[in-house]
Protein backbone atom coordinates (compact mmCIF):
# COMPACT_ATOMS: atom_id res chain seq x y z
CA UNK A 1 0.00 0.00 0.00
CA UNK A 2 1.55 3.28 -1.12
CA UNK A 3 0.99 5.82 1.62
CA UNK A 4 0.54 9.52 0.96
CA UNK A 5 3.61 11.61 1.78
CA UNK A 6 3.26 14.63 4.05
CA UNK A 7 5.55 17.62 4.42
CA UNK A 8 6.83 17.60 8.02
CA UNK A 9 9.57 19.27 10.03
CA UNK A 10 12.01 16.70 11.44
CA UNK A 11 13.46 17.00 14.97
CA UNK A 12 16.77 18.04 13.39
CA UNK A 13 14.96 21.13 12.04
CA UNK A 14 14.78 20.21 8.36
CA UNK A 15 11.67 20.07 6.16
CA UNK A 16 11.09 16.65 4.58
CA UNK A 17 8.36 14.81 2.70
CA UNK A 18 7.80 11.55 4.55
CA UNK A 19 5.10 8.88 4.73
CA UNK A 20 4.05 7.95 8.27
CA UNK A 21 4.75 4.42 9.50
CA UNK A 22 1.60 4.43 11.65
CA UNK A 23 -1.48 6.70 11.79
CA UNK A 24 -4.07 7.02 14.55
CA UNK A 25 -6.77 9.41 15.76
CA UNK A 26 -6.33 11.17 19.07
CA UNK A 27 -9.73 12.34 20.26
CA UNK A 28 -11.72 12.80 23.46
CA UNK A 29 -14.88 10.69 23.66
CA UNK A 30 -17.54 11.95 21.26
CA UNK A 31 -15.35 14.67 19.75
CA UNK A 32 -13.61 15.15 16.39
CA UNK A 33 -9.96 14.99 17.47
CA UNK A 34 -6.77 15.08 15.39
CA UNK A 35 -4.82 12.57 13.31
CA UNK A 36 -1.29 11.78 14.46
CA UNK A 37 1.41 10.07 12.41
CA UNK A 38 4.56 8.26 13.52
CA UNK A 39 7.51 9.20 11.33
CA UNK A 40 11.16 8.12 11.21
CA UNK A 41 13.83 10.77 10.69
CA UNK A 42 15.85 9.65 7.63
CA UNK A 43 19.07 11.23 8.95
CA UNK A 44 19.14 10.15 12.60
CA UNK A 45 16.80 7.16 12.51
CA UNK A 46 14.84 8.50 15.49
CA UNK A 47 11.06 8.29 15.57
CA UNK A 48 8.84 11.35 16.08
CA UNK A 49 5.13 12.19 15.99
CA UNK A 50 3.50 14.91 13.91
CA UNK A 51 -0.08 16.11 13.35
CA UNK A 52 -1.56 15.09 9.99
CA UNK A 53 -4.09 16.97 7.84
CA UNK A 54 -7.77 16.14 8.47
CA UNK A 55 -8.21 14.62 4.98
CA UNK A 56 -5.42 12.07 5.50
CA UNK A 57 -6.72 8.45 5.29
CA UNK A 58 -6.43 6.43 8.51
Biopython code that builds the backbone (N, CA, C, O; Angstrom):
import numpy as np
from Bio.PDB.StructureBuilder import StructureBuilder

atoms = [
    (1, "UNK", "N", (0.850, -1.189, 0.000)),
    (1, "UNK", "CA", (0.000, 0.000, 0.000)),
    (1, "UNK", "C", (0.891, 1.247, 0.000)),
    (1, "UNK", "O", (1.678, 1.458, 0.923)),
    (2, "UNK", "N", (0.758, 2.053, -1.029)),
    (2, "UNK", "CA", (1.548, 3.277, -1.122)),
    (2, "UNK", "C", (0.879, 4.361, -0.282)),
    (2, "UNK", "O", (-0.244, 4.776, -0.569)),
    (3, "UNK", "N", (1.569, 4.809, 0.743)),
    (3, "UNK", "CA", (0.992, 5.825, 1.624)),
    (3, "UNK", "C", (1.292, 7.214, 1.075)),
    (3, "UNK", "O", (2.295, 7.434, 0.397)),
    (4, "UNK", "N", (0.399, 8.136, 1.387)),
    (4, "UNK", "CA", (0.539, 9.516, 0.962)),
    (4, "UNK", "C", (1.642, 10.197, 1.765)),
    (4, "UNK", "O", (1.683, 10.081, 2.990)),
    (5, "UNK", "N", (2.535, 10.906, 1.079)),
    (5, "UNK", "CA", (3.612, 11.613, 1.778)),
    (5, "UNK", "C", (3.111, 12.958, 2.275)),
    (5, "UNK", "O", (2.252, 13.590, 1.660)),
    (6, "UNK", "N", (3.668, 13.380, 3.407)),
    (6, "UNK", "CA", (3.264, 14.627, 4.050)),
    (6, "UNK", "C", (4.519, 15.447, 4.303)),
    (6, "UNK", "O", (5.567, 14.897, 4.641)),
    (7, "UNK", "N", (4.415, 16.751, 4.140)),
    (7, "UNK", "CA", (5.547, 17.625, 4.424)),
    (7, "UNK", "C", (5.592, 17.878, 5.930)),
    (7, "UNK", "O", (4.661, 18.450, 6.497)),
    (8, "UNK", "N", (6.688, 17.446, 6.579)),
    (8, "UNK", "CA", (6.826, 17.602, 8.025)),
    (8, "UNK", "C", (8.186, 18.201, 8.354)),
    (8, "UNK", "O", (9.109, 18.171, 7.540)),
    (9, "UNK", "N", (8.292, 18.741, 9.555)),
    (9, "UNK", "CA", (9.566, 19.272, 10.035)),
    (9, "UNK", "C", (10.170, 18.226, 10.973)),
    (9, "UNK", "O", (9.562, 17.869, 11.982)),
    (10, "UNK", "N", (11.360, 17.741, 10.640)),
    (10, "UNK", "CA", (12.008, 16.704, 11.438)),
    (10, "UNK", "C", (12.586, 17.306, 12.715)),
    (10, "UNK", "O", (12.766, 18.521, 12.793)),
    (11, "UNK", "N", (12.879, 16.473, 13.722)),
    (11, "UNK", "CA", (13.463, 16.995, 14.965)),
    (11, "UNK", "C", (14.799, 17.705, 14.753)),
    (11, "UNK", "O", (15.182, 18.553, 15.559)),
    (12, "UNK", "N", (15.507, 17.367, 13.680)),
    (12, "UNK", "CA", (16.775, 18.044, 13.394)),
    (12, "UNK", "C", (16.556, 19.422, 12.765)),
    (12, "UNK", "O", (17.517, 20.147, 12.507)),
    (13, "UNK", "N", (15.283, 19.785, 12.517)),
    (13, "UNK", "CA", (14.964, 21.131, 12.043)),
    (13, "UNK", "C", (14.805, 21.257, 10.540)),
    (13, "UNK", "O", (14.596, 22.362, 10.039)),
    (14, "UNK", "N", (14.896, 20.164, 9.811)),
    (14, "UNK", "CA", (14.785, 20.215, 8.357)),
    (14, "UNK", "C", (13.372, 19.850, 7.920)),
    (14, "UNK", "O", (12.671, 19.091, 8.590)),
    (15, "UNK", "N", (12.964, 20.421, 6.757)),
    (15, "UNK", "CA", (11.667, 20.068, 6.164)),
    (15, "UNK", "C", (11.876, 18.841, 5.287)),
    (15, "UNK", "O", (12.834, 18.784, 4.518)),
    (16, "UNK", "N", (10.983, 17.857, 5.399)),
    (16, "UNK", "CA", (11.089, 16.654, 4.579)),
    (16, "UNK", "C", (9.707, 16.151, 4.225)),
    (16, "UNK", "O", (8.743, 16.391, 4.952)),
    (17, "UNK", "N", (9.611, 15.446, 3.096)),
    (17, "UNK", "CA", (8.359, 14.806, 2.703)),
    (17, "UNK", "C", (8.462, 13.342, 3.034)),
    (17, "UNK", "O", (9.184, 12.595, 2.374)),
    (18, "UNK", "N", (7.735, 12.926, 4.062)),
    (18, "UNK", "CA", (7.797, 11.552, 4.545)),
    (18, "UNK", "C", (6.404, 10.941, 4.608)),
    (18, "UNK", "O", (5.403, 11.648, 4.725)),
    (19, "UNK", "N", (6.358, 9.615, 4.529)),
    (19, "UNK", "CA", (5.101, 8.883, 4.727)),
    (19, "UNK", "C", (5.134, 8.314, 6.138)),
    (19, "UNK", "O", (6.141, 7.731, 6.539)),
    (20, "UNK", "N", (4.051, 8.471, 6.901)),
    (20, "UNK", "CA", (4.049, 7.953, 8.274)),
    (20, "UNK", "C", (4.061, 6.422, 8.307)),
    (20, "UNK", "O", (3.498, 5.767, 7.430)),
    (21, "UNK", "N", (4.708, 5.866, 9.329)),
    (21, "UNK", "CA", (4.753, 4.418, 9.499)),
    (21, "UNK", "C", (3.467, 3.922, 10.152)),
    (21, "UNK", "O", (3.041, 2.791, 9.917)),
    (22, "UNK", "N", (2.844, 4.781, 10.980)),
    (22, "UNK", "CA", (1.605, 4.433, 11.651)),
    (22, "UNK", "C", (0.761, 5.700, 11.778)),
    (22, "UNK", "O", (1.301, 6.790, 11.967)),
    (23, "UNK", "N", (-0.556, 5.560, 11.674)),
    (23, "UNK", "CA", (-1.478, 6.705, 11.793)),
    (23, "UNK", "C", (-2.586, 6.330, 12.753)),
    (23, "UNK", "O", (-3.114, 5.220, 12.692)),
    (24, "UNK", "N", (-2.947, 7.253, 13.647)),
    (24, "UNK", "CA", (-4.069, 7.019, 14.553)),
    (24, "UNK", "C", (-4.756, 8.334, 14.868)),
    (24, "UNK", "O", (-4.211, 9.413, 14.635)),
    (25, "UNK", "N", (-5.978, 8.222, 15.409)),
    (25, "UNK", "CA", (-6.766, 9.406, 15.758)),
    (25, "UNK", "C", (-6.695, 9.598, 17.265)),
    (25, "UNK", "O", (-6.900, 8.662, 18.038)),
    (26, "UNK", "N", (-6.405, 10.814, 17.663)),
    (26, "UNK", "CA", (-6.326, 11.166, 19.069)),
    (26, "UNK", "C", (-7.514, 12.090, 19.351)),
    (26, "UNK", "O", (-7.525, 13.247, 18.932)),
    (27, "UNK", "N", (-8.517, 11.562, 20.068)),
    (27, "UNK", "CA", (-9.731, 12.344, 20.264)),
    (27, "UNK", "C", (-10.371, 12.035, 21.609)),
    (27, "UNK", "O", (-10.370, 10.884, 22.045)),
    (28, "UNK", "N", (-10.921, 13.060, 22.276)),
    (28, "UNK", "CA", (-11.720, 12.805, 23.463)),
    (28, "UNK", "C", (-13.029, 12.134, 23.055)),
    (28, "UNK", "O", (-13.453, 12.252, 21.905)),
    (29, "UNK", "N", (-13.657, 11.448, 23.969)),
    (29, "UNK", "CA", (-14.875, 10.692, 23.664)),
    (29, "UNK", "C", (-15.961, 11.598, 23.073)),
    (29, "UNK", "O", (-16.335, 12.613, 23.661)),
    (30, "UNK", "N", (-16.451, 11.206, 21.899)),
    (30, "UNK", "CA", (-17.537, 11.953, 21.262)),
    (30, "UNK", "C", (-17.106, 13.224, 20.552)),
    (30, "UNK", "O", (-17.958, 14.010, 20.138)),
    (31, "UNK", "N", (-15.821, 13.444, 20.402)),
    (31, "UNK", "CA", (-15.345, 14.675, 19.747)),
    (31, "UNK", "C", (-14.587, 14.331, 18.472)),
    (31, "UNK", "O", (-14.309, 13.161, 18.208)),
    (32, "UNK", "N", (-14.250, 15.348, 17.678)),
    (32, "UNK", "CA", (-13.605, 15.150, 16.386)),
    (32, "UNK", "C", (-12.166, 14.673, 16.535)),
    (32, "UNK", "O", (-11.810, 13.633, 15.981)),
    (33, "UNK", "N", (-11.342, 15.395, 17.258)),
    (33, "UNK", "CA", (-9.956, 14.994, 17.475)),
    (33, "UNK", "C", (-9.040, 15.315, 16.315)),
    (33, "UNK", "O", (-9.439, 15.977, 15.357)),
    (34, "UNK", "N", (-7.793, 14.836, 16.408)),
    (34, "UNK", "CA", (-6.774, 15.078, 15.391)),
    (34, "UNK", "C", (-6.129, 13.756, 14.985)),
    (34, "UNK", "O", (-6.170, 12.774, 15.726)),
    (35, "UNK", "N", (-5.537, 13.751, 13.800)),
    (35, "UNK", "CA", (-4.823, 12.569, 13.314)),
    (35, "UNK", "C", (-3.333, 12.765, 13.565)),
    (35, "UNK", "O", (-2.769, 13.818, 13.265)),
    (36, "UNK", "N", (-2.710, 11.735, 14.119)),
    (36, "UNK", "CA", (-1.293, 11.776, 14.461)),
    (36, "UNK", "C", (-0.570, 10.706, 13.653)),
    (36, "UNK", "O", (-1.083, 9.600, 13.479)),
    (37, "UNK", "N", (0.613, 11.033, 13.164)),
    (37, "UNK", "CA", (1.409, 10.071, 12.412)),
    (37, "UNK", "C", (2.751, 9.845, 13.081)),
    (37, "UNK", "O", (3.328, 10.764, 13.662)),
    (38, "UNK", "N", (3.249, 8.606, 12.997)),
    (38, "UNK", "CA", (4.563, 8.262, 13.521)),
    (38, "UNK", "C", (5.534, 8.229, 12.346)),
    (38, "UNK", "O", (5.367, 7.451, 11.407)),
    (39, "UNK", "N", (6.543, 9.081, 12.413)),
    (39, "UNK", "CA", (7.513, 9.203, 11.331)),
    (39, "UNK", "C", (8.900, 8.801, 11.825)),
    (39, "UNK", "O", (9.174, 8.818, 13.025)),
    (40, "UNK", "N", (9.775, 8.437, 10.876)),
    (40, "UNK", "CA", (11.165, 8.117, 11.206)),
    (40, "UNK", "C", (12.051, 9.113, 10.487)),
    (40, "UNK", "O", (11.970, 9.261, 9.268)),
    (41, "UNK", "N", (12.905, 9.803, 11.247)),
    (41, "UNK", "CA", (13.832, 10.775, 10.687)),
    (41, "UNK", "C", (14.849, 10.036, 9.806)),
    (41, "UNK", "O", (15.562, 9.164, 10.301)),
    (42, "UNK", "N", (14.929, 10.369, 8.510)),
    (42, "UNK", "CA", (15.846, 9.650, 7.626)),
    (42, "UNK", "C", (17.323, 9.846, 7.980)),
    (42, "UNK", "O", (18.146, 8.979, 7.682)),
    (43, "UNK", "N", (17.667, 10.963, 8.608)),
    (43, "UNK", "CA", (19.070, 11.228, 8.951)),
    (43, "UNK", "C", (19.506, 10.515, 10.226)),
    (43, "UNK", "O", (20.524, 9.824, 10.241)),
    (44, "UNK", "N", (18.725, 10.687, 11.302)),
    (44, "UNK", "CA", (19.139, 10.150, 12.600)),
    (44, "UNK", "C", (18.541, 8.783, 12.903)),
    (44, "UNK", "O", (19.070, 8.052, 13.740)),
    (45, "UNK", "N", (17.451, 8.428, 12.237)),
    (45, "UNK", "CA", (16.796, 7.156, 12.506)),
    (45, "UNK", "C", (15.872, 7.195, 13.710)),
    (45, "UNK", "O", (15.296, 6.173, 14.081)),
    (46, "UNK", "N", (15.721, 8.367, 14.328)),
    (46, "UNK", "CA", (14.836, 8.495, 15.494)),
    (46, "UNK", "C", (13.394, 8.667, 15.035)),
    (46, "UNK", "O", (13.121, 9.237, 13.979)),
    (47, "UNK", "N", (12.479, 8.159, 15.859)),
    (47, "UNK", "CA", (11.058, 8.288, 15.573)),
    (47, "UNK", "C", (10.507, 9.561, 16.208)),
    (47, "UNK", "O", (10.951, 9.980, 17.277)),
    (48, "UNK", "N", (9.520, 10.176, 15.524)),
    (48, "UNK", "CA", (8.845, 11.348, 16.081)),
    (48, "UNK", "C", (7.402, 11.357, 15.603)),
    (48, "UNK", "O", (7.070, 10.735, 14.594)),
    (49, "UNK", "N", (6.544, 12.067, 16.333)),
    (49, "UNK", "CA", (5.126, 12.187, 15.988)),
    (49, "UNK", "C", (4.862, 13.569, 15.408)),
    (49, "UNK", "O", (5.527, 14.543, 15.761)),
    (50, "UNK", "N", (3.875, 13.640, 14.510)),
    (50, "UNK", "CA", (3.505, 14.912, 13.907)),
    (50, "UNK", "C", (2.028, 14.868, 13.564)),
    (50, "UNK", "O", (1.505, 13.817, 13.194)),
    (51, "UNK", "N", (1.344, 16.018, 13.686)),
    (51, "UNK", "CA", (-0.083, 16.110, 13.345)),
    (51, "UNK", "C", (-0.232, 16.000, 11.824)),
    (51, "UNK", "O", (0.567, 16.542, 11.061)),
    (52, "UNK", "N", (-1.281, 15.280, 11.411)),
    (52, "UNK", "CA", (-1.562, 15.095, 9.988)),
    (52, "UNK", "C", (-2.769, 15.940, 9.580)),
    (52, "UNK", "O", (-3.571, 16.323, 10.432)),
    (53, "UNK", "N", (-2.903, 16.236, 8.278)),
    (53, "UNK", "CA", (-4.094, 16.967, 7.839)),
    (53, "UNK", "C", (-5.367, 16.137, 8.053)),
    (53, "UNK", "O", (-5.314, 14.907, 8.089)),
    (54, "UNK", "N", (-6.503, 16.814, 8.194)),
    (54, "UNK", "CA", (-7.775, 16.142, 8.473)),
    (54, "UNK", "C", (-8.198, 15.190, 7.353)),
    (54, "UNK", "O", (-8.890, 14.206, 7.613)),
    (55, "UNK", "N", (-7.790, 15.472, 6.105)),
    (55, "UNK", "CA", (-8.208, 14.623, 4.983)),
    (55, "UNK", "C", (-7.296, 13.418, 4.774)),
    (55, "UNK", "O", (-7.477, 12.677, 3.809)),
    (56, "UNK", "N", (-6.323, 13.208, 5.657)),
    (56, "UNK", "CA", (-5.418, 12.067, 5.502)),
    (56, "UNK", "C", (-6.137, 10.764, 5.852)),
    (56, "UNK", "O", (-6.801, 10.692, 6.887)),
    (57, "UNK", "N", (-6.018, 9.716, 4.997)),
    (57, "UNK", "CA", (-6.718, 8.445, 5.291)),
    (57, "UNK", "C", (-6.085, 7.713, 6.475)),
    (57, "UNK", "O", (-4.862, 7.661, 6.604)),
    (58, "UNK", "N", (-6.930, 7.152, 7.333)),
    (58, "UNK", "CA", (-6.428, 6.429, 8.506)),
    (58, "UNK", "C", (-6.299, 4.959, 8.172)),
    (58, "UNK", "O", (-5.892, 4.166, 9.021)),
]
sb = StructureBuilder()
sb.init_structure("model")
sb.init_model(0)
sb.init_chain("A")
sb.init_seg("    ")
for serial, (resi, resn, name, xyz) in enumerate(atoms, 1):
    if name == "N":
        sb.init_residue(resn, " ", resi, " ")
    sb.init_atom(name, np.array(xyz, "f"), 0.0, 1.0, " ", f" {name:<3s}", serial, name[0])
structure = sb.get_structure()
